[in-house]
Amino acid sequence: MSDVIFDIDFQKDCQVTTARVTIGSKQSGNVTKKLWNYALDRPCQHFVLGPILLESFNLTNNCKIPTGKYKIHLNMKEKAIMFLGTNFFYGIFDFKIMAYNKINNFFCVHAVMFIKKH
């Protein structure tokens, strides 16, 4: 699973104020060992999530999504490798990514993928 497609329709301008990224490694017996649990209060400035939000929604630094319809293609494996690298982190990983504010949940992705050691 690499390409996730979002069709999102924003009825009004929405500020992205918070995001959460949870990463775990899959162990034997399908048990997930949580590695990181990030709560981001400035998601547009995060080194991985920021560029995704800025490019996908044509945002400025204020992290406000203008009213409109958006079709977003997100290569989860590429973003996971950007986040983790491949030298020390390889195997099966579990990613959960959410972006939201106090009123709206913009997107929520749960992906499990295999990352090969290079």
Buried (B, 14 or more C-beta within 10 A) or exposed (E): EEEBEEEBEBEEEBBBBBBBBBBBBBEEEEEBEEEEEBEBEBBBEBEBBBEBBBEBBEBEEEBBBEEEEBEBEBBBBEBBBEBBEEEEBBEBBBBBBBBBBEEBEBBEBEBBBEBEEE
